[in-house]
Amino acid sequence: MRIGLDVMGGDFAPQATIEGAVLAQKEIPAEDRIVLFGDENLIKEHLGLLGADVKAFDIVHSAEVIAMGEQPTRAFAQKPDSSISKGFRWLKKNRIDSFASAGNTGAMLVGSIYSVNALQGVIRPATTSIIPKENGKLGVLIDVGTNPDSKPDVIYQFGLLGSLYAQHVYGINNPKVGLLNIGHEEDKGSLMTQSAFRLMKDSTDFNFIGNVESRDLFKDKVDVVVCDGFTGNILLKNMEAMFRQIVKRGYGDDPFFARFNYENYGGTPILGINATVVIGHGISNGKAIKNMLIHSREVFYAGLADKIRLAIDQYTQGKIFNAGIE
């Protein structure tokens, strides 16, 4: 496998990204190769400072950088020699098997949709976050910001995407899917959540258990928590803020609280596209970058894109068939 990394992406690039690549290279099998996209001179300089073997990596020189604050669509189009743009061209041509970045999230989404494209039948791709459970297991939160405004049919597909991710990457058998709401009753919530509930309650595409409240997140009651990206992003950043307060008060090493540290998970794949693309946190350090690259490998070898493609095909055909009967 060839794992692509945007070396220039992230608040602490290129030092943190190259440090992460070196750490990951020590853990992945020898037959896998990390491909670094960025300024070649900077890459070689930082590899040298770390005492790493330059020949252990493939380097693709990119003269331009898409900064964190740039408008994504414009930057992607106007900077074809940027590390992100060039990485997506290589991914599209199958010269790499995955591409990861802690840089401009919007540019990564633009590249995913307009370069490798969304899977046919996927209304909107989505991103996720990990939810640590009290019993030591993990859950999945979807969506966490990619789609702030989501219609009921999009929410339904998030349930399917999240279920497949939880099953095939994290090994959760028949994941329990819940819709995040302000109460467990069917008629609770906004018009969108009520409509989404009606779509999801009789689903045969995933194991829907009904509405769940935010107090249920860390329990074993639910494996995949589904919500719109606006709600999910607020929830995610609230958990990150709470973790920082826990660390400041000296409880960061607690076995449960320590599992909220984003460094341990590295990043999230963009679910619903034709390739393996992973987005990391902008403040990623070397450890987070390492785990982002290792997670890219896990997602690729899980064949997640192909499994989602098959499930979406079956879902779409079922909708057409049922519509014909009616």
N, C-alpha and C positions, 0 to 999 in steps of 0.2 A: 504493500500500500504506500502511496505517496501523499503525505499530509502537508497541505499548504498553510502557511502562516504569514499574515500581514505583520511584518516586523515594525512598521512605522505607526501602527494603531495603538492608541491608549495613552493615558496621561503620563506614564513613565517609560514610554518607548524612546529609543530602542533598547535601553538597558534591561528593562524588565522582560520584554518579549524574547530577547536573545538568551537571557538567563533561563527563562522558562523552556525555551527550545533545547537548551543544553541539558537541563534536568530531565525533560521528556525523552530525549535521545538515549539516555542511560537506562530508561525503563521499558521502552518499546522493543519488540523483537528486531534482530539485526536485519531482517529482510525488508523491514519498513523504513521509509526514508522521509525526512522532514525537508520541505522545500521552503526557503525563506525569500519573501518578496519585500524588497526595499533597497535603500542605498547600499550598493555593494561595498564601498569603502568603509562605511559605518559598521556594516555587518562584520566584516573581517576584523576591524579594529576591536569591536566588543568581544568577538569570539576569542581573539588573542588575549585580551585582558582577563578573560575567564579561563585561559589555558586550555581551550577546547580545540579539537582538530577541525580545521576548516573543511577538510575533505570529507568529514562525516555528514556534511549538509550539502544540498544543492542550493545555489543562490541565483535568483532572478533579479537583475538590476531594475529598479524603478526610480526614475528621477523626480517624480512628483509625489506629493502627499495630500490626501484629503483630510483636512483638519476637522477636529471634533465639532466646531461650530458652523461649518459650511453647510449651505443648502444642499441636501443630498442629491437630488435629481440633476441640478445644474453642475455640481462638482463632478459627479460620475461621468457626465457627458463631456465636460470641458477639460478633464484631466485624464486622458486615455493612458498616460504613462504613470499613473499613480499606482501604488502597491495594491490597492483594492481593485481598481479597474483591471489591472494586468492579472491579478489572481483569479478573477472571474473568467477572463478569457481562457486561461489555462484550464480552469474547471470545466468550462463549456466544451473544450476540445479534448477532454479526458486525459490531459497531461498531468493532472493531479486528481486524487480521489475525494478529497475534502478540502475545504478552505475555512480558516478561522481568523477572527480579528477581534480585538478589544477596542477598535477604533470607532469611527462614525457609524452608529447603528443604522441611521437612515440610509446611508450609502450602501451598507450591507444588504438592507432590505430591497433597495432599488436594484442592486446587482442580482439578487436572487430572483426577483420577479421578471426583470427585463433581459437577463442574460441566460440563466439556466431554466427559467420559467416555472410557474406554479404547475402542479400536477393537474391534468384535465379533470374537471369535476370539483376541484377544491375552490370554494368561493373566495376565501381569504386565508393565506398562511398565518400561522400563529407561533408565539414563543411561550416558553414555560419557565417555571422556577420550581425548585425542590422544596418540599415541606417536611422537615424532620418530625417524626412521630414519637410519642411518649414511650412506645414499646421498642424503640430502636430501629424501626423500619422507616421507609421514605414514602412520601406522597408527591403528587404533581399538581401544581397550580397552572391553569391555562385559561385565558391569555393574560400576559403581564405587560401589555402596552402597545403591541403591534396594531391592534384594532380598537381604538377608544370607543367608537360607535359600532355596535354589532347588532344585527337583526337576529330574530329567533332562529332562522335556518343556519346562520353562521354559528351561533351558540351551539346548535345541535352538532354541527360538524366538529366543533372544538371538543365535544365529548368523545367523538370517534377518534380524533387525532390524539388526544391525551390518553385515551385507553390503550391505543396501539403503542404509544411511546412507553407507558408504564409497563406494559406487558413484555415488549421485545427488548427494551434496553435495560430496565430495572428488574425484570423477571417476576413481576407481580401477576399471578395467575388470576384471570377473570377479574380485572380491577373494578372496584366499586366506584361508580361515577356519580357525583352529586352536583347539583346546581346551587351556587352560592346565593343565599337569599336572606331576608330579614326574619324569616320564620319557616317552620317545617310544613305548614299547611299549603295546599295546592293553590289557593287563591291569594297568597301573600305576595308582596313585592310590586314592582313596576309592571306596566303593561308588557314590556319586553320579557321580563322573567316569567310572567304568567303564560305568555304565548310560547316561550321556549319550553316551559314545563309540559305544556300540552303536547308538544312535538316529541319530547324526550320520554314521556312516561310509558309509552308502549313500544319503545325501541327494541328491536332485535339486533341492532348493530353493536350495542355495548350494554353493560350491566348497570342500568340506571337505578339508583336507590332513592331518588327524590331530592327535595330541597335539603340543604345543610346550612347551618349558621356558622359565623366566623368562630364561635366557641368550639366547633367540632373539628377545626383544622388539624389539630395535633393528636386527635384520637384515632383509633383504628377503625372508626365508623366508615370512613371514606378514603379512597386511594387517589382519586382524580377530582379536583375541585374546579368547576367550570364557571367562568364569569366573563364579562366584557373586559377589554383591555384597560379601560379607564379605572374600573374598580380594582382589577388585578394589580395594576401598577401602583396604586395608592397602598394597597395591602402589602405588596412586596417591600416598598420603601419604608413603610411603618415597621415591618419586621426587621429591616436593616438598621433603622434608627434605634429600635429597642435593643438589638444586639450590641450596638456601640455603647449604650448606657450600661448594659450588663457587664461588658468588658471594663469600662471605666470604674465600675464598682467592685472589681476584683473577682467576678464570677465567670469569667470567660473560659476557664478550664473545666467548668462543670460539664460532665459527659453529655448532657442533653443540650445545654446552651451552646456548647462548642460546635455542635452540628449545624448551627445557623451561619457559620462563617462561610461566606461566598467562595473563599479561596479553595475550599475543599471540593467544589463542584465545577469551577472553571467557567462554565458558560452554558448556553442553551442552544439547541439546534433550532433552525427555522423549520417548523413542521408544515408539510404540504407542498414542498418544491421538489424538483427533479434531481436533486443532488444533496450531498451532506455539507451544510453550511452551519457553522457554530459561531455565535456571538458571545463575547466575553464582557465583563464589567469594565468600564472605562478606567477605573482605578486599580486594575489588576496588577499584582506584583508577580514575581517569578513563579511562585508556587501556583497561583491561579492560572497563569499562562500554561504551565506544565499540565495541570489538570484539564484545561480546555483542549489541549492537543490530544490527551489520552481519551477524553470523552468523544472527540471527533472520531477517533479510531473505533470506539465502542459503537457509536451510532452507525458508522459505515459497515462494520462487520455484522451488525444486527440486520442489515438489509432493510432498514426502516423505510426508506423511500419506496422500495418495491412493495413492501407490505401495505403501506398506506395507499399506493396506487391500486392494488388489488381490492382493498376494502372499499375505496371510493367507487371503483367500477361496480362492485356488487351493490353498493348503496344507491348509485345512480340508476342502475338497471331496475332495482326494486321500486324506485319512485315511478319510473316510466311504466312498469308493469301494473302497479297499483292504480295509476292514473287511467290506464287503458280499461281496467275492470270497471272503474267508477263511471 
